């Protein structure tokens, strides 16, 4: 347990460090992600859980009138998200939580949304199992994630480079999120390639 806590603390510390630069460094990609967030979030219904809300850029992309619980592990990301709550047209609750140890009851949410989250979760299968636990039986997990390419050459390069990039504090670039979803008990209902077989829009169900 101590090792798990230490790893979680390391993730939190990393995002606390980059929080003040996060929006600036992602400004060129934000229009791309915002477009695809809006498309995915059109499917959101009922009480929504967003995991890894970051600085709150997603708030503007939700359809109006939604009930949202938004969580993040980083104090500094969370603090910046509070400033963007005004961009959310609905009811929102912000909480600092770790996806690997969610405090919510079973089947609490009709929709769960993640965006570029599972590249940094220490134990992605454990985190996905937690999402499956708190998702209603007829609910949907909506994901906008960057993943390991299925291409032979690009996938190989991502595997080789991953130890280097993670050593310098960058998130994992070779997570096989589709396979991790299956291992966690999800069924992939839809999968769309958005960019170079690396950025995917995924809809998964229990």
N, C-alpha and C positions, 0 to 999 in steps of 0.2 A: 504493500500500500504506500509506503514511503517513497518508493521509486516512481509510482504512478503520480503521486502528488508533486514530486519534484519535476517530472516531465510537464505536467500541467502548468506548474509555476513558470517553467521556461517558456512555454507558449504564451502565457499571459505577459511575461516580461518583454518578449519580443514584440508583441503587438502594442504594448504600452510605449515602447521606444519609437515605433514607426507611426504612431497615431497622428502626430502633428503634421507629418509629411504625406499621409496616406492619400488624401483627396488630391493633392497637387501631383503626386506621382502617377495617379490613375486617371487624370483628367482627360487624356486622349482616348482611353478605353471606356470611359463612363457612358458616352452616348451609345456605344455598341451594347454594353451590358444592360443599360436602361431599356433599350428597345426590346431586348429579349426577356428581360424581367417582366415588362408589361404584358407581353404575349403569354408567358407562363401564368402570371398572377390573375389573368382573366378567368382561370379555372378555380381560383380560390373560393371556398365557400365555408360557411360556419365559422367557428372560432379557429383562428389561424395562429400557428406557432412559427416564428421565423428564428432560426438558429444561426448565430454568427451575423448579427445585424450590422456589426462594424460601426461606421460613423453615421449610419442612417440614410445612406443614399437611396435605399429602396423605398423609403416612405412615400415618395412622390409617384411611385409606379403602381401602387395598389388601386384597384377600383374603389370608388367612394363607399363609405358606410360599413367598412369591415371592422370586425373585432379582432385585434392583434395582440398577442403576447410576443415580445421581441427580446431575445437573450443574447448575451455575448460574454466571453470570459475575461475580456480586457477592460480594466477600469478606465483607461484613457479613451479607448474607442467608445465605450459606453457613455462617457461624459460628453463627447461630441455628438453622439446620437441624440442626446437630450435636446440639443440645440435645434435639431431638425424635426422634432415631433410636430411642429407647426405645419410641416409639409404633408402630414398624414390626415386624410379626410375620413375620420372614423374614431373609434375608441382604441387606444393603445396603452399597454402596460410594458414598461421596460424593467428587465431584471438581469442581474449578473449571475450567470449560471454556466456550468460546464456540461456540454452535451453528453459526456460519458456518465454523468450522475445527475440526471434531471429530477427535480423534486415533485413533478406533476403526477397525478393519479393516472392509472391505466385508461387508455382510450379517451383522453381529455380533449383532443383536437381533431377537427374534421379535415384540416389541411395543414401540412408542414412545408415550409419553404427554406431552401438553403441556396446560397450563392457563393461559390469559391470558398467553401468551408472545409471540405473533407480532404483537402491537400495538406491541412495542418493539424488535424485531430490526431492525437497520439495513438489511439487505438480505434481506427475507423470502424471496424466491425462492431466493437462494443458501443460506439456512438450511434451507429445505425440501428442496432438492436434496441437501444433506448428510444429512438424515434419510432420504431415499430411498436414498442410497448405503449407509447402515449398517443398513437394514431388510432382513430376509430376504425372499426372493421371495414366500413365502406369508404374510408378516407383516402386521400391521395398525398403522396410525398412528391413535391415539385422541386427539381434540382437544376441549377445552372452551374455546372462544375467544369473545371479543366482536368483532364484525365490523361492516362497513358495512351498514346496512339496505338492502334492495332496494326499500323504499318510496320513491316519488318525492320526497315532501316531506321525510321524515326523512333519507333519503340525501343530499339536497341540503343540508340544514342541517348534517349531519355534515361534509360536504366544506368548507362555508364556515367552520365553527368550528375545524376541525382545525389550521390554521396558528396560531390563537390559543392553543389549549390546549397544543400542543407547545412554543410559545415559553415557556410557564411550567412546562415540565418534566413535563407530563402525557403519557402515552402516546398514540399515534395512535388516533383514534376512528373512522377511516374506511378501515381496511384491508379489502380485498376478499380475504379469506383463501381462500374457495372458488376464485376465479379464480387466485390465486397457487398453490394446490395443483395445478391443472391445468397451469399453465405449468411447474411443477417436475416434471411427469411422473406425478403421482398420479392415480388414479381415485377419485372420491368414491362410496363404497358406501352410506353412510347419512348423512343430515343431518336433525337434529331441531332445531326452533326451541324454545328454552327460555324466552325472554323478549323480547317486543316486536320480534322479527325482528333482534335485536342479539346476543343470547347464543345460541350454537349448540353442539350436540354433534355432532361429525363423526367418521365412521369412513372412512379412506382406505386404499387398497391400491396396490401397484405395477402 
